[in-house]
Amino acid sequence: MASQNFYLDNEDLRFQVEKRVDWRSILEARGDLGHPGCAYDSLEEAVETFRDLLTDPVGTLAAERIAPRAAEIDKEGCRLEQGRVVLPKAMEQNLRDLAEADLMGMTLPPGYGGLGFPTTLYTAATEIVSRADVSLMNLFGLQGIAETIAKFGDEELKKRYVPLFARGEATGAMVLTEPDAGSDLMAIQTRALEDPSVPGGWKIRGVKRFITNGCGDILLVLARSEDPERFSGARGLSLFLVEKGAGVKVRRVEEKMGIHGSPTCELYFDDAPAFLIGRRGRGLTQYVNWLMNAARLGVAAQCLGIGEAAYREALSYAREREQFGSRIIEFPPVAEMLVEIKTTLEAMRSLVYRTAEAVDLDEALGARLDLMDRKDPQYAQVKKKRDMAAQTAELLTPMAKFYTSEASIRITNLALQVHGGNGYMRDYPVERLYRDARITNIYEGTSQMQVDRAMAKITKGVLEDVLETHSSRVYESPGLRSLSQELGEAKKIFMDCLDALRSQRGLESKTPEQWSGLRSLFARRLTEMGAELLMGYLLLEEGELWERKVSVASHFIGEAVSRVHMHAHVIQRGAAVPIRQAREILFEAS
Ligand SMILES: Cc1cc2nc3c(=O)[nH]c(=O)nc-3n(C[C@H](O)[C@H](O)[C@H](O)COP(=O)(O)OP(=O)(O)OC[C@H]3O[C@@H](n4cnc5c(N)ncnc54)[C@H](O)[C@@H]3O)c2cc1C
């Protein structure tokens, strides 16, 4: 029987929300707990509120209405008719259902009609919605557009636009990518020209492509506002708000491999009137950076939803399908695939909720500092906590996006394999999940870009600090103690690799260009090693709260440690292929 509730049926998610998330620190930092007249009288009351919201409406809506429509939406897809984007009918209904349930402004400030919930709670809702329909999450996740306006826009813009999002009366889009500016957003060519005669005082001219929900009502457009001769690269880029209408044309809707319910548009801006968001020249470095980080965490939550859905499909299939007179789950290689999926999923979940906590703390403590007098005796202490949260969020966000997206592709691949030939057929949901997962390591910055960002923090020692807070814990249970020791040895190997790369010693001698090439070449391996070590420690901590997590930790750590050895071997032996050697392999002519 199909599940009636996507929150109540998910014990691991409930464990995170009800037992593991450090709500006290988040709520106290936000000023929602611990003083008279604040949002919650007690921690218990807050957790109960969150649990109730995730149960109903989020969990019921996802299970009873959204999930049953997913196959139909995938089949119908989006299309362009006489310049207008037509969404699948069931997708329109999904959006109406979410708006009626008051879920389209979960994190928006209450002063502008939002519910003002923490990002960590929104992450759980995003995971649940994604499990029901991966492509719907892309529209649900666009709440970040309104958050960006609320955070960086002027008062007039906030008052005019944020309540529209909160009521579900407007949707938005993040309009960055161009044909010649994808990973390299500094290459953006779309122009923003000052013109006092148009509403907003600016007009936008240029072409953008691959824009999710480019047909939305409110577009946040990154454009070149400054003279390219004087302000090259990021310094010349500003962020603008453009309303759908005159001067904005959807030229094309892409035909995609997956996420068919989410329209991906090519847009042509022909002197479209625009409002500046925040300050000139800060578009990419500050506002888009913030928006994309929020979106990256959203994709990580989307990957959890995909993984959960794929796991459940694979498990129920393996329990029913019989071959050689046995249910296939009885065959060790099939059971192993399922265990691999489930342990990876639980490790991912732990990483994602720790990332969300860091983001919430960073935001809340940052807001508190803004209101504090520097002479306040508590200022230095709050600042120290905030700096730690900010560094952690900046490391974990790209790390979680990278790890979970790659893992969701592996998980759906394994889940499809469990189905054998049936998995390749449209009749089974796993076929759609496999296609839907494939985009996650591309949009909001490819995996190659995520590991580059994570690596910048890893080489500065941020990961060392984060690992230190978890690895210093002493366990009473012999099982956890021995796993912790195993992780400690792997951590040392990881640190040796990192030191070798930092000190440029211990590897084959290299020229400076070769060294910088090696840093980017090893970024993926080091980020994966670091992420898996951290997830290993997180699972150990969870083993103290929930007995069955010890087995999960044991399996995950066993696999992770063996990968640490493999990566270390490649790094230390210099076996990775630098660019000169790559040329010899790739081009056959001498
Ligand atoms: C379905 C979909 C929805 C999207 N939604 C949006 C949206 O809403 N808004 C928006 O603005 N954009 C959106 N995008 C665009 C998306 O963010 C870009 O496709 C992505 O950032 C990669 O850019 P690119 O496609 O130009 O690839 P390229 O930048 O050309 O990259 C090609 C390959 O080269 C690698 N590469 C490039 N530079 C480097 C480097 N320095 N080091 C190592 N490797 C490198 C990449 O990792 C990739 O493997 C969407 C894309 C898709 C497919």
The ligand as an SDF file (V2000), in Angstrom:
LIG
                    3D

 53 58  0  0  0  0  0  0  0  0999 V2000
   18.0220   21.7100  -16.2790 C   0  0  0  0  0  0  0  0  0  0  0  0
   18.8920   22.8940  -16.0230 C   0  0  0  0  0  0  0  0  0  0  0  0
   18.4000   23.9200  -15.2350 C   0  0  0  0  0  0  0  0  0  0  0  0
   19.1760   25.0530  -15.0100 C   0  0  0  0  0  0  0  0  0  0  0  0
   18.6610   26.0980  -14.2830 N   0  0  0  0  0  0  0  0  0  0  0  0
   19.3470   27.2730  -14.2310 C   0  0  0  0  0  0  0  0  0  0  0  0
   18.7600   28.4480  -13.6480 C   0  0  0  0  0  0  0  0  0  0  0  0
   17.6600   28.4070  -13.1200 O   0  0  0  0  0  0  0  0  0  0  0  0
   19.4530   29.5990  -13.6960 N   0  0  0  0  0  0  0  0  0  0  0  0
   20.6870   29.6840  -14.2550 C   0  0  0  0  0  0  0  0  0  0  0  0
   21.2370   30.7750  -14.2790 O   0  0  0  0  0  0  0  0  0  0  0  0
   21.2900   28.5940  -14.7980 N   0  0  0  0  0  0  0  0  0  0  0  0
   20.6480   27.4020  -14.7950 C   0  0  0  0  0  0  0  0  0  0  0  0
   21.2290   26.2900  -15.3740 N   0  0  0  0  0  0  0  0  0  0  0  0
   22.5840   26.3830  -15.9040 C   0  0  0  0  0  0  0  0  0  0  0  0
   23.6000   25.5990  -15.0720 C   0  0  0  0  0  0  0  0  0  0  0  0
   23.8510   26.2590  -13.8670 O   0  0  0  0  0  0  0  0  0  0  0  0
   24.8600   25.4400  -15.9440 C   0  0  0  0  0  0  0  0  0  0  0  0
   24.5190   24.5170  -16.9760 O   0  0  0  0  0  0  0  0  0  0  0  0
   26.0500   24.9220  -15.1550 C   0  0  0  0  0  0  0  0  0  0  0  0
   26.4880   25.8970  -14.2390 O   0  0  0  0  0  0  0  0  0  0  0  0
   27.2280   24.5310  -16.0650 C   0  0  0  0  0  0  0  0  0  0  0  0
   27.4680   25.4880  -17.0400 O   0  0  0  0  0  0  0  0  0  0  0  0
   27.5980   25.0290  -18.5680 P   0  0  0  0  0  0  0  0  0  0  0  0
   26.4010   24.1970  -18.8730 O   0  0  0  0  0  0  0  0  0  0  0  0
   27.8040   26.2370  -19.4090 O   0  0  0  0  0  0  0  0  0  0  0  0
   28.8460   24.0910  -18.6220 O   0  0  0  0  0  0  0  0  0  0  0  0
   30.3850   24.5490  -18.7860 P   0  0  0  0  0  0  0  0  0  0  0  0
   30.6790   25.6720  -17.8510 O   0  0  0  0  0  0  0  0  0  0  0  0
   30.6730   24.7530  -20.2200 O   0  0  0  0  0  0  0  0  0  0  0  0
   31.1390   23.2580  -18.2830 O   0  0  0  0  0  0  0  0  0  0  0  0
   31.3870   22.1020  -19.0990 C   0  0  0  0  0  0  0  0  0  0  0  0
   32.2670   21.1310  -18.3050 C   0  0  0  0  0  0  0  0  0  0  0  0
   33.5260   21.7550  -17.9970 O   0  0  0  0  0  0  0  0  0  0  0  0
   33.7570   21.7310  -16.5900 C   0  0  0  0  0  0  0  0  0  0  0  0
   34.4570   22.9430  -16.2080 N   0  0  0  0  0  0  0  0  0  0  0  0
   34.2080   24.2180  -16.6130 C   0  0  0  0  0  0  0  0  0  0  0  0
   35.0760   25.0730  -16.0500 N   0  0  0  0  0  0  0  0  0  0  0  0
   35.8970   24.3290  -15.2590 C   0  0  0  0  0  0  0  0  0  0  0  0
   36.9960   24.6250  -14.3830 C   0  0  0  0  0  0  0  0  0  0  0  0
   37.4390   25.8590  -14.2010 N   0  0  0  0  0  0  0  0  0  0  0  0
   37.5900   23.6040  -13.7330 N   0  0  0  0  0  0  0  0  0  0  0  0
   37.1340   22.3300  -13.8630 C   0  0  0  0  0  0  0  0  0  0  0  0
   36.1090   21.9970  -14.6740 N   0  0  0  0  0  0  0  0  0  0  0  0
   35.5020   22.9780  -15.3480 C   0  0  0  0  0  0  0  0  0  0  0  0
   32.3600   21.6410  -15.9690 C   0  0  0  0  0  0  0  0  0  0  0  0
   32.4000   21.1150  -14.6590 O   0  0  0  0  0  0  0  0  0  0  0  0
   31.6600   20.7420  -16.9600 C   0  0  0  0  0  0  0  0  0  0  0  0
   31.9900   19.4020  -16.6740 O   0  0  0  0  0  0  0  0  0  0  0  0
   20.4780   25.1330  -15.5560 C   0  0  0  0  0  0  0  0  0  0  0  0
   20.9750   24.0700  -16.3350 C   0  0  0  0  0  0  0  0  0  0  0  0
   20.2020   22.9730  -16.5690 C   0  0  0  0  0  0  0  0  0  0  0  0
   20.7640   21.8760  -17.4210 C   0  0  0  0  0  0  0  0  0  0  0  0
  1  2  1  0
  2  3  1  0
  2 52  2  0
  3  4  2  0
  4  5  1  0
  4 50  1  0
  5  6  2  0
  6  7  1  0
  6 13  1  0
  7  8  2  0
  7  9  1  0
  9 10  1  0
 10 11  2  0
 10 12  1  0
 12 13  2  0
 13 14  1  0
 14 15  1  0
 14 50  1  0
 15 16  1  0
 16 17  1  0
 16 18  1  0
 18 19  1  0
 18 20  1  0
 20 21  1  0
 20 22  1  0
 22 23  1  0
 23 24  1  0
 24 25  2  0
 24 26  1  0
 24 27  1  0
 27 28  1  0
 28 29  2  0
 28 30  1  0
 28 31  1  0
 31 32  1  0
 32 33  1  0
 33 34  1  0
 33 48  1  0
 34 35  1  0
 35 36  1  0
 35 46  1  0
 36 37  1  0
 36 45  1  0
 37 38  2  0
 38 39  1  0
 39 40  1  0
 39 45  2  0
 40 41  1  0
 40 42  2  0
 42 43  1  0
 43 44  2  0
 44 45  1  0
 46 47  1  0
 46 48  1  0
 48 49  1  0
 50 51  2  0
 51 52  1  0
 52 53  1  0
M  END
$$$$
